[in-house]
Amino acid sequence: MINRPKCRIQVAGERELNKGRPPQELPAEVNDQRTKETLSSADYIVLFSKTPIIPEGWTEVTAREFEFARYKLKTTSHQVVILERK
């Protein structure tokens, strides 16, 4: 990534991949299209989820579990996975 200063890194949660950004309750076809647009605009994705699902056309670079402390909410644990376009 250091040698590619113009690469784009998207940070996405499971909800954003499934419901788009910003999240909306739209028909499945619309959500699928929004997901494809998000994935097509990045070279790398940082995905965080309890059980990450790697989208087609992406490979895992690294993965690690992290605990997220949230204001006024219970601490939660998620897998953080860095994906690279194949």
Phi and psi restraints in degrees (range 20) as a CNS / XPLOR table:
assign (resid 1 and name C) (resid 2 and name N)
       (resid 2 and name CA) (resid 2 and name C) 1.0 -62.5 20.0 2
assign (resid 2 and name N) (resid 2 and name CA)
       (resid 2 and name C) (resid 3 and name N) 1.0 -37.1 20.0 2
assign (resid 2 and name C) (resid 3 and name N)
       (resid 3 and name CA) (resid 3 and name C) 1.0 -80.5 20.0 2
assign (resid 3 and name N) (resid 3 and name CA)
       (resid 3 and name C) (resid 4 and name N) 1.0 -4.9 20.0 2
assign (resid 3 and name C) (resid 4 and name N)
       (resid 4 and name CA) (resid 4 and name C) 1.0 -123.8 20.0 2
assign (resid 4 and name N) (resid 4 and name CA)
       (resid 4 and name C) (resid 5 and name N) 1.0 75.8 20.0 2
assign (resid 4 and name C) (resid 5 and name N)
       (resid 5 and name CA) (resid 5 and name C) 1.0 -64.3 20.0 2
assign (resid 5 and name N) (resid 5 and name CA)
       (resid 5 and name C) (resid 6 and name N) 1.0 -15.3 20.0 2
assign (resid 5 and name C) (resid 6 and name N)
       (resid 6 and name CA) (resid 6 and name C) 1.0 -97.6 20.0 2
assign (resid 6 and name N) (resid 6 and name CA)
       (resid 6 and name C) (resid 7 and name N) 1.0 7.1 20.0 2
assign (resid 6 and name C) (resid 7 and name N)
       (resid 7 and name CA) (resid 7 and name C) 1.0 -70.9 20.0 2
assign (resid 7 and name N) (resid 7 and name CA)
       (resid 7 and name C) (resid 8 and name N) 1.0 152.5 20.0 2
assign (resid 7 and name C) (resid 8 and name N)
       (resid 8 and name CA) (resid 8 and name C) 1.0 -110.2 20.0 2
assign (resid 8 and name N) (resid 8 and name CA)
       (resid 8 and name C) (resid 9 and name N) 1.0 134.7 20.0 2
assign (resid 8 and name C) (resid 9 and name N)
       (resid 9 and name CA) (resid 9 and name C) 1.0 -114.0 20.0 2
assign (resid 9 and name N) (resid 9 and name CA)
       (resid 9 and name C) (resid 10 and name N) 1.0 122.0 20.0 2
assign (resid 9 and name C) (resid 10 and name N)
       (resid 10 and name CA) (resid 10 and name C) 1.0 -100.7 20.0 2
assign (resid 10 and name N) (resid 10 and name CA)
       (resid 10 and name C) (resid 11 and name N) 1.0 139.3 20.0 2
assign (resid 10 and name C) (resid 11 and name N)
       (resid 11 and name CA) (resid 11 and name C) 1.0 -110.4 20.0 2
assign (resid 11 and name N) (resid 11 and name CA)
       (resid 11 and name C) (resid 12 and name N) 1.0 119.2 20.0 2
assign (resid 11 and name C) (resid 12 and name N)
       (resid 12 and name CA) (resid 12 and name C) 1.0 -134.4 20.0 2
assign (resid 12 and name N) (resid 12 and name CA)
       (resid 12 and name C) (resid 13 and name N) 1.0 139.5 20.0 2
assign (resid 12 and name C) (resid 13 and name N)
       (resid 13 and name CA) (resid 13 and name C) 1.0 -94.6 20.0 2
assign (resid 13 and name N) (resid 13 and name CA)
       (resid 13 and name C) (resid 14 and name N) 1.0 166.9 20.0 2
assign (resid 13 and name C) (resid 14 and name N)
       (resid 14 and name CA) (resid 14 and name C) 1.0 -55.8 20.0 2
assign (resid 14 and name N) (resid 14 and name CA)
       (resid 14 and name C) (resid 15 and name N) 1.0 -42.0 20.0 2
assign (resid 14 and name C) (resid 15 and name N)
       (resid 15 and name CA) (resid 15 and name C) 1.0 -62.5 20.0 2
assign (resid 15 and name N) (resid 15 and name CA)
       (resid 15 and name C) (resid 16 and name N) 1.0 -40.5 20.0 2
assign (resid 15 and name C) (resid 16 and name N)
       (resid 16 and name CA) (resid 16 and name C) 1.0 -67.4 20.0 2
assign (resid 16 and name N) (resid 16 and name CA)
       (resid 16 and name C) (resid 17 and name N) 1.0 -38.1 20.0 2
assign (resid 16 and name C) (resid 17 and name N)
       (resid 17 and name CA) (resid 17 and name C) 1.0 -67.8 20.0 2
assign (resid 17 and name N) (resid 17 and name CA)
       (resid 17 and name C) (resid 18 and name N) 1.0 -34.6 20.0 2
assign (resid 17 and name C) (resid 18 and name N)
       (resid 18 and name CA) (resid 18 and name C) 1.0 -83.9 20.0 2
assign (resid 18 and name N) (resid 18 and name CA)
       (resid 18 and name C) (resid 19 and name N) 1.0 -32.4 20.0 2
assign (resid 18 and name C) (resid 19 and name N)
       (resid 19 and name CA) (resid 19 and name C) 1.0 -120.8 20.0 2
assign (resid 19 and name N) (resid 19 and name CA)
       (resid 19 and name C) (resid 20 and name N) 1.0 2.6 20.0 2
assign (resid 19 and name C) (resid 20 and name N)
       (resid 20 and name CA) (resid 20 and name C) 1.0 84.9 20.0 2
assign (resid 20 and name N) (resid 20 and name CA)
       (resid 20 and name C) (resid 21 and name N) 1.0 178.7 20.0 2
assign (resid 20 and name C) (resid 21 and name N)
       (resid 21 and name CA) (resid 21 and name C) 1.0 -129.5 20.0 2
assign (resid 21 and name N) (resid 21 and name CA)
       (resid 21 and name C) (resid 22 and name N) 1.0 115.1 20.0 2
assign (resid 21 and name C) (resid 22 and name N)
       (resid 22 and name CA) (resid 22 and name C) 1.0 -73.1 20.0 2
assign (resid 22 and name N) (resid 22 and name CA)
       (resid 22 and name C) (resid 23 and name N) 1.0 153.6 20.0 2
assign (resid 22 and name C) (resid 23 and name N)
       (resid 23 and name CA) (resid 23 and name C) 1.0 -59.5 20.0 2
assign (resid 23 and name N) (resid 23 and name CA)
       (resid 23 and name C) (resid 24 and name N) 1.0 133.5 20.0 2
assign (resid 23 and name C) (resid 24 and name N)
       (resid 24 and name CA) (resid 24 and name C) 1.0 -144.5 20.0 2
assign (resid 24 and name N) (resid 24 and name CA)
       (resid 24 and name C) (resid 25 and name N) 1.0 151.2 20.0 2
assign (resid 24 and name C) (resid 25 and name N)
       (resid 25 and name CA) (resid 25 and name C) 1.0 -87.6 20.0 2
assign (resid 25 and name N) (resid 25 and name CA)
       (resid 25 and name C) (resid 26 and name N) 1.0 90.2 20.0 2
assign (resid 25 and name C) (resid 26 and name N)
       (resid 26 and name CA) (resid 26 and name C) 1.0 -118.8 20.0 2
assign (resid 26 and name N) (resid 26 and name CA)
       (resid 26 and name C) (resid 27 and name N) 1.0 165.4 20.0 2
assign (resid 26 and name C) (resid 27 and name N)
       (resid 27 and name CA) (resid 27 and name C) 1.0 -57.1 20.0 2
assign (resid 27 and name N) (resid 27 and name CA)
       (resid 27 and name C) (resid 28 and name N) 1.0 152.0 20.0 2
assign (resid 27 and name C) (resid 28 and name N)
       (resid 28 and name CA) (resid 28 and name C) 1.0 -54.4 20.0 2
assign (resid 28 and name N) (resid 28 and name CA)
       (resid 28 and name C) (resid 29 and name N) 1.0 -39.3 20.0 2
assign (resid 28 and name C) (resid 29 and name N)
       (resid 29 and name CA) (resid 29 and name C) 1.0 -63.2 20.0 2
assign (resid 29 and name N) (resid 29 and name CA)
       (resid 29 and name C) (resid 30 and name N) 1.0 -40.0 20.0 2
assign (resid 29 and name C) (resid 30 and name N)
       (resid 30 and name CA) (resid 30 and name C) 1.0 -68.2 20.0 2
assign (resid 30 and name N) (resid 30 and name CA)
       (resid 30 and name C) (resid 31 and name N) 1.0 -43.8 20.0 2
assign (resid 30 and name C) (resid 31 and name N)
       (resid 31 and name CA) (resid 31 and name C) 1.0 -62.6 20.0 2
assign (resid 31 and name N) (resid 31 and name CA)
       (resid 31 and name C) (resid 32 and name N) 1.0 -40.2 20.0 2
assign (resid 31 and name C) (resid 32 and name N)
       (resid 32 and name CA) (resid 32 and name C) 1.0 -61.1 20.0 2
assign (resid 32 and name N) (resid 32 and name CA)
       (resid 32 and name C) (resid 33 and name N) 1.0 -41.9 20.0 2
assign (resid 32 and name C) (resid 33 and name N)
       (resid 33 and name CA) (resid 33 and name C) 1.0 -65.5 20.0 2
assign (resid 33 and name N) (resid 33 and name CA)
       (resid 33 and name C) (resid 34 and name N) 1.0 -41.4 20.0 2
assign (resid 33 and name C) (resid 34 and name N)
       (resid 34 and name CA) (resid 34 and name C) 1.0 -64.3 20.0 2
assign (resid 34 and name N) (resid 34 and name CA)
       (resid 34 and name C) (resid 35 and name N) 1.0 -38.2 20.0 2
assign (resid 34 and name C) (resid 35 and name N)
       (resid 35 and name CA) (resid 35 and name C) 1.0 -63.2 20.0 2
assign (resid 35 and name N) (resid 35 and name CA)
       (resid 35 and name C) (resid 36 and name N) 1.0 -45.2 20.0 2
assign (resid 35 and name C) (resid 36 and name N)
       (resid 36 and name CA) (resid 36 and name C) 1.0 -60.4 20.0 2
assign (resid 36 and name N) (resid 36 and name CA)
       (resid 36 and name C) (resid 37 and name N) 1.0 -40.2 20.0 2
assign (resid 36 and name C) (resid 37 and name N)
       (resid 37 and name CA) (resid 37 and name C) 1.0 -64.4 20.0 2
assign (resid 37 and name N) (resid 37 and name CA)
       (resid 37 and name C) (resid 38 and name N) 1.0 -42.0 20.0 2
assign (resid 37 and name C) (resid 38 and name N)
       (resid 38 and name CA) (resid 38 and name C) 1.0 -62.3 20.0 2
assign (resid 38 and name N) (resid 38 and name CA)
       (resid 38 and name C) (resid 39 and name N) 1.0 -46.2 20.0 2
assign (resid 38 and name C) (resid 39 and name N)
       (resid 39 and name CA) (resid 39 and name C) 1.0 -68.0 20.0 2
assign (resid 39 and name N) (resid 39 and name CA)
       (resid 39 and name C) (resid 40 and name N) 1.0 -34.3 20.0 2
assign (resid 39 and name C) (resid 40 and name N)
       (resid 40 and name CA) (resid 40 and name C) 1.0 -75.0 20.0 2
assign (resid 40 and name N) (resid 40 and name CA)
       (resid 40 and name C) (resid 41 and name N) 1.0 -14.6 20.0 2
assign (resid 40 and name C) (resid 41 and name N)
       (resid 41 and name CA) (resid 41 and name C) 1.0 -95.6 20.0 2
assign (resid 41 and name N) (resid 41 and name CA)
       (resid 41 and name C) (resid 42 and name N) 1.0 10.5 20.0 2
assign (resid 41 and name C) (resid 42 and name N)
       (resid 42 and name CA) (resid 42 and name C) 1.0 -134.5 20.0 2
assign (resid 42 and name N) (resid 42 and name CA)
       (resid 42 and name C) (resid 43 and name N) 1.0 152.5 20.0 2
assign (resid 42 and name C) (resid 43 and name N)
       (resid 43 and name CA) (resid 43 and name C) 1.0 -95.2 20.0 2
assign (resid 43 and name N) (resid 43 and name CA)
       (resid 43 and name C) (resid 44 and name N) 1.0 -31.8 20.0 2
assign (resid 43 and name C) (resid 44 and name N)
       (resid 44 and name CA) (resid 44 and name C) 1.0 -131.7 20.0 2
assign (resid 44 and name N) (resid 44 and name CA)
       (resid 44 and name C) (resid 45 and name N) 1.0 150.1 20.0 2
assign (resid 44 and name C) (resid 45 and name N)
       (resid 45 and name CA) (resid 45 and name C) 1.0 -131.7 20.0 2
assign (resid 45 and name N) (resid 45 and name CA)
       (resid 45 and name C) (resid 46 and name N) 1.0 135.3 20.0 2
assign (resid 45 and name C) (resid 46 and name N)
       (resid 46 and name CA) (resid 46 and name C) 1.0 -103.8 20.0 2
assign (resid 46 and name N) (resid 46 and name CA)
       (resid 46 and name C) (resid 47 and name N) 1.0 111.0 20.0 2
assign (resid 46 and name C) (resid 47 and name N)
       (resid 47 and name CA) (resid 47 and name C) 1.0 -108.9 20.0 2
assign (resid 47 and name N) (resid 47 and name CA)
       (resid 47 and name C) (resid 48 and name N) 1.0 132.4 20.0 2
assign (resid 47 and name C) (resid 48 and name N)
       (resid 48 and name CA) (resid 48 and name C) 1.0 -125.6 20.0 2
assign (resid 48 and name N) (resid 48 and name CA)
       (resid 48 and name C) (resid 49 and name N) 1.0 134.3 20.0 2
assign (resid 48 and name C) (resid 49 and name N)
       (resid 49 and name CA) (resid 49 and name C) 1.0 -167.8 20.0 2
assign (resid 49 and name N) (resid 49 and name CA)
       (resid 49 and name C) (resid 50 and name N) 1.0 157.6 20.0 2
assign (resid 49 and name C) (resid 50 and name N)
       (resid 50 and name CA) (resid 50 and name C) 1.0 -66.0 20.0 2
assign (resid 50 and name N) (resid 50 and name CA)
       (resid 50 and name C) (resid 51 and name N) 1.0 -42.2 20.0 2
assign (resid 50 and name C) (resid 51 and name N)
       (resid 51 and name CA) (resid 51 and name C) 1.0 -133.8 20.0 2
assign (resid 51 and name N) (resid 51 and name CA)
       (resid 51 and name C) (resid 52 and name N) 1.0 88.0 20.0 2
assign (resid 51 and name C) (resid 52 and name N)
       (resid 52 and name CA) (resid 52 and name C) 1.0 -62.4 20.0 2
assign (resid 52 and name N) (resid 52 and name CA)
       (resid 52 and name C) (resid 53 and name N) 1.0 138.7 20.0 2
assign (resid 52 and name C) (resid 53 and name N)
       (resid 53 and name CA) (resid 53 and name C) 1.0 -112.5 20.0 2
assign (resid 53 and name N) (resid 53 and name CA)
       (resid 53 and name C) (resid 54 and name N) 1.0 120.7 20.0 2
assign (resid 53 and name C) (resid 54 and name N)
       (resid 54 and name CA) (resid 54 and name C) 1.0 -81.3 20.0 2
assign (resid 54 and name N) (resid 54 and name CA)
       (resid 54 and name C) (resid 55 and name N) 1.0 120.8 20.0 2
assign (resid 54 and name C) (resid 55 and name N)
       (resid 55 and name CA) (resid 55 and name C) 1.0 -64.9 20.0 2
assign (resid 55 and name N) (resid 55 and name CA)
       (resid 55 and name C) (resid 56 and name N) 1.0 154.3 20.0 2
assign (resid 55 and name C) (resid 56 and name N)
       (resid 56 and name CA) (resid 56 and name C) 1.0 -62.0 20.0 2
assign (resid 56 and name N) (resid 56 and name CA)
       (resid 56 and name C) (resid 57 and name N) 1.0 136.5 20.0 2
assign (resid 56 and name C) (resid 57 and name N)
       (resid 57 and name CA) (resid 57 and name C) 1.0 92.6 20.0 2
assign (resid 57 and name N) (resid 57 and name CA)
       (resid 57 and name C) (resid 58 and name N) 1.0 5.4 20.0 2
assign (resid 57 and name C) (resid 58 and name N)
       (resid 58 and name CA) (resid 58 and name C) 1.0 -124.4 20.0 2
assign (resid 58 and name N) (resid 58 and name CA)
       (resid 58 and name C) (resid 59 and name N) 1.0 149.3 20.0 2
assign (resid 58 and name C) (resid 59 and name N)
       (resid 59 and name CA) (resid 59 and name C) 1.0 -123.3 20.0 2
assign (resid 59 and name N) (resid 59 and name CA)
       (resid 59 and name C) (resid 60 and name N) 1.0 149.9 20.0 2
assign (resid 59 and name C) (resid 60 and name N)
       (resid 60 and name CA) (resid 60 and name C) 1.0 -78.6 20.0 2
assign (resid 60 and name N) (resid 60 and name CA)
       (resid 60 and name C) (resid 61 and name N) 1.0 128.3 20.0 2
assign (resid 60 and name C) (resid 61 and name N)
       (resid 61 and name CA) (resid 61 and name C) 1.0 -90.7 20.0 2
assign (resid 61 and name N) (resid 61 and name CA)
       (resid 61 and name C) (resid 62 and name N) 1.0 -46.8 20.0 2
assign (resid 61 and name C) (resid 62 and name N)
       (resid 62 and name CA) (resid 62 and name C) 1.0 -159.6 20.0 2
assign (resid 62 and name N) (resid 62 and name CA)
       (resid 62 and name C) (resid 63 and name N) 1.0 158.8 20.0 2
assign (resid 62 and name C) (resid 63 and name N)
       (resid 63 and name CA) (resid 63 and name C) 1.0 -146.9 20.0 2
assign (resid 63 and name N) (resid 63 and name CA)
       (resid 63 and name C) (resid 64 and name N) 1.0 147.2 20.0 2
assign (resid 63 and name C) (resid 64 and name N)
       (resid 64 and name CA) (resid 64 and name C) 1.0 -160.3 20.0 2
assign (resid 64 and name N) (resid 64 and name CA)
       (resid 64 and name C) (resid 65 and name N) 1.0 148.5 20.0 2
assign (resid 64 and name C) (resid 65 and name N)
       (resid 65 and name CA) (resid 65 and name C) 1.0 -88.4 20.0 2
assign (resid 65 and name N) (resid 65 and name CA)
       (resid 65 and name C) (resid 66 and name N) 1.0 136.2 20.0 2
assign (resid 65 and name C) (resid 66 and name N)
       (resid 66 and name CA) (resid 66 and name C) 1.0 -128.6 20.0 2
assign (resid 66 and name N) (resid 66 and name CA)
       (resid 66 and name C) (resid 67 and name N) 1.0 151.2 20.0 2
assign (resid 66 and name C) (resid 67 and name N)
       (resid 67 and name CA) (resid 67 and name C) 1.0 -101.3 20.0 2
assign (resid 67 and name N) (resid 67 and name CA)
       (resid 67 and name C) (resid 68 and name N) 1.0 132.6 20.0 2
assign (resid 67 and name C) (resid 68 and name N)
       (resid 68 and name CA) (resid 68 and name C) 1.0 -110.3 20.0 2
assign (resid 68 and name N) (resid 68 and name CA)
       (resid 68 and name C) (resid 69 and name N) 1.0 119.4 20.0 2
assign (resid 68 and name C) (resid 69 and name N)
       (resid 69 and name CA) (resid 69 and name C) 1.0 -89.1 20.0 2
assign (resid 69 and name N) (resid 69 and name CA)
       (resid 69 and name C) (resid 70 and name N) 1.0 126.9 20.0 2
assign (resid 69 and name C) (resid 70 and name N)
       (resid 70 and name CA) (resid 70 and name C) 1.0 -118.8 20.0 2
assign (resid 70 and name N) (resid 70 and name CA)
       (resid 70 and name C) (resid 71 and name N) 1.0 139.6 20.0 2
assign (resid 70 and name C) (resid 71 and name N)
       (resid 71 and name CA) (resid 71 and name C) 1.0 -60.6 20.0 2
assign (resid 71 and name N) (resid 71 and name CA)
       (resid 71 and name C) (resid 72 and name N) 1.0 122.7 20.0 2
assign (resid 71 and name C) (resid 72 and name N)
       (resid 72 and name CA) (resid 72 and name C) 1.0 62.0 20.0 2
assign (resid 72 and name N) (resid 72 and name CA)
       (resid 72 and name C) (resid 73 and name N) 1.0 16.6 20.0 2
assign (resid 72 and name C) (resid 73 and name N)
       (resid 73 and name CA) (resid 73 and name C) 1.0 -131.6 20.0 2
assign (resid 73 and name N) (resid 73 and name CA)
       (resid 73 and name C) (resid 74 and name N) 1.0 161.5 20.0 2
assign (resid 73 and name C) (resid 74 and name N)
       (resid 74 and name CA) (resid 74 and name C) 1.0 -65.7 20.0 2
assign (resid 74 and name N) (resid 74 and name CA)
       (resid 74 and name C) (resid 75 and name N) 1.0 141.7 20.0 2
assign (resid 74 and name C) (resid 75 and name N)
       (resid 75 and name CA) (resid 75 and name C) 1.0 -62.8 20.0 2
assign (resid 75 and name N) (resid 75 and name CA)
       (resid 75 and name C) (resid 76 and name N) 1.0 139.3 20.0 2
assign (resid 75 and name C) (resid 76 and name N)
       (resid 76 and name CA) (resid 76 and name C) 1.0 -127.5 20.0 2
assign (resid 76 and name N) (resid 76 and name CA)
       (resid 76 and name C) (resid 77 and name N) 1.0 155.5 20.0 2
assign (resid 76 and name C) (resid 77 and name N)
       (resid 77 and name CA) (resid 77 and name C) 1.0 -114.7 20.0 2
assign (resid 77 and name N) (resid 77 and name CA)
       (resid 77 and name C) (resid 78 and name N) 1.0 133.3 20.0 2
assign (resid 77 and name C) (resid 78 and name N)
       (resid 78 and name CA) (resid 78 and name C) 1.0 -137.0 20.0 2
assign (resid 78 and name N) (resid 78 and name CA)
       (resid 78 and name C) (resid 79 and name N) 1.0 152.4 20.0 2
assign (resid 78 and name C) (resid 79 and name N)
       (resid 79 and name CA) (resid 79 and name C) 1.0 -80.5 20.0 2
assign (resid 79 and name N) (resid 79 and name CA)
       (resid 79 and name C) (resid 80 and name N) 1.0 134.0 20.0 2
assign (resid 79 and name C) (resid 80 and name N)
       (resid 80 and name CA) (resid 80 and name C) 1.0 -112.5 20.0 2
assign (resid 80 and name N) (resid 80 and name CA)
       (resid 80 and name C) (resid 81 and name N) 1.0 122.7 20.0 2
assign (resid 80 and name C) (resid 81 and name N)
       (resid 81 and name CA) (resid 81 and name C) 1.0 -124.2 20.0 2
assign (resid 81 and name N) (resid 81 and name CA)
       (resid 81 and name C) (resid 82 and name N) 1.0 131.4 20.0 2
assign (resid 81 and name C) (resid 82 and name N)
       (resid 82 and name CA) (resid 82 and name C) 1.0 -99.0 20.0 2
assign (resid 82 and name N) (resid 82 and name CA)
       (resid 82 and name C) (resid 83 and name N) 1.0 124.1 20.0 2
assign (resid 82 and name C) (resid 83 and name N)
       (resid 83 and name CA) (resid 83 and name C) 1.0 -114.8 20.0 2
assign (resid 83 and name N) (resid 83 and name CA)
       (resid 83 and name C) (resid 84 and name N) 1.0 146.8 20.0 2
assign (resid 83 and name C) (resid 84 and name N)
       (resid 84 and name CA) (resid 84 and name C) 1.0 -123.6 20.0 2
assign (resid 84 and name N) (resid 84 and name CA)
       (resid 84 and name C) (resid 85 and name N) 1.0 141.9 20.0 2
assign (resid 84 and name C) (resid 85 and name N)
       (resid 85 and name CA) (resid 85 and name C) 1.0 -64.1 20.0 2
assign (resid 85 and name N) (resid 85 and name CA)
       (resid 85 and name C) (resid 86 and name N) 1.0 135.1 20.0 2
